[in-house]
Amino acid sequence: MVAVLKSAFFGAVLAGLALAAAASGTAAAAPDSRQTVQAGDVRFEALPPQELRRGECGLFLWARTNSPMLLMTVIGAEDSVARVRADGSQRTLPRTEFDGSPVHGQFERQVFSDGRLTLEVDVHFDANRQIRDGAIVQSGVVRVVNRAGWKTILPVGGMVACQT
């Protein structure tokens, strides 16, 4: 029970910080560049702060680790791309598939791939915790698919935030 409350509290704090940064147009403190998550043969590093332009919405996903790190962002509704930092370089992966009901231009199921790295994103938005200009991710996973087709599942939390 304590772990659930702690997780919910931490998720709310992260959501509040991301919303505040998105709303003010300022970036949060730079992430610790040593934060990494290993997913099969891919090593993900924390993304630097991401900014939204006025009128733009983005999906922000944090890897659920001992010290949550910003794993990926999906900016924009049309021609969406995912941004990740994998194996030492910033990567931009175009969206190749999507399904589900859109929330501020983001879908419950999305696939992003550049031919070398494929990320299958599956999130569920929390209809009970409404926030202004955004939505909380109730639960989610990112499946990292390597070239051989093996999948590694990373649990994620996050939110959709919009710059108004």
N, C-alpha and C positions, 0 to 999 in steps of 0.2 A: 504494500500500500504506500509506504514512504517513497519507494522508488518511482511509483506511478505519479505521485504528487510532485516529486522532485523533477521528473521528466516533463510533466505538464507545465510546471512553473518555469523551467528553463526554456521550454519551447515558446512560452508566452513572452519571456524576456527577449529571446532572439527575434521573435516576430516584431516586438515593439521597437527594438533597435533598428531593424531593417526598414520598418515603416517610417521611423523618424528620419533615417538617412534619406530614404526615397522622397519623403515629403519636403525635406529641407533642401534637397539637391546637394547635400554634402556627403562625403564618404566617411564611413566608419574607420576606425584605426586599422592600419595595415595588418594583415594576418601574419602569424608566425610562419615564416617560410619553411620551417622544419616540420610543420604539420603535414603528414602524409597518410594515405590509406592505400593499402595494397589490395588489388582485386585481380586475382589470377596473376597473369604476367604483366599487368598494367599498374604502375604506381601513380596515384593521383596526389597532387599537391594542392594546398589551399589556394583558392583564387584571390586575387587582390580585390579591393572594394569595387563594386560595379555601380555605375550611375545610369539613371534613366533620363531621357529627354522629356520635356513637357508633353503630356498626353500619351506617353508610352507606358506599357505594363510589362512586367517581367516575372518569371517564375524563378525563385531562389531556393535551392535545395542544399541542406547541410547534411553531411554524413553523420550518422548517429554513432559517434565514437566516444571515448572517455572525455575528449575535448572536442566538441563539434567543430567541424571546419566547413567553410563554404566550398562545396564540391562542384556545383554547376549552376549556371544561370541560363535561362531561355528568355531572350529579349524579343519583343514584338509579337504580333499576331500573324501578319502576312509574312510569308517567307521566313519563318522563325528559324533561328539557329541556336544551338547549344554551345556554351563556352565552358571549357574545362582546361585544367592544367594537368597534362598527362606526360609522364616520362620526361620531365624537364622542359616541356615547351607548351605554350598556350595553343590550344586547338579550337577550331570553330567547325562544328559538325552541322550540316544542313538537316532540317527535318525531312524525313522520307515517308513517314506514315503518321496518322493521328486518328483518334477515335474517342467517343464520349462527348459529354456536354461541355462546351467551352465555358470557362470562367475567366473573364477579362482577357479573352483571346488565348488562354491556355487550356489544353485538353487533359482529360484524365489519363489517357494513354497516348504516348508519343514515342517515335523511334527517330534517332538521330544517327547519321553515319557518314563518314568520309571515305568509306571503302576499306580503311585499315582498322578503324575502331567503330564499333556500333554500341550505342546505349539505348536500351529499352526502358522508358520511364513509365511507371504506373503509380499514380497518386490518387488519393481520395480526399476531396475537399470537405471541410467540416461545415455543414449547414447550420449547426447550432451555435458556432462562435463567429458571429458576423463582425467584420471590421470595415472601417471606412476605406474605400478605394483599394480593396484587396480581398484576399481569402486565405484562411489558414489551411495548410495541408494536414489533415487528420492522421494519415498514414501514407507511407509510400516506399517504393523500392526502385533502385536503378539496377538493371541487369546489364552487366558488362559482357559483351560477346566478343571473343577473340576470333582470329582468322579461321581457326579450326572448328568454330561453332560452340566451344565450351562457354558456359555462362557462369559468372560469379555475381551473386546477389548482394547489394549494399543497401541496408535499410537507411532511409532518409526522412527528414522532416523538413518543413519549409513553409513557404507562403507565396502568394501572388501579390505584388505591390504595384501600384500605379502612381505615376508622377502627375499631379494635377496642376 
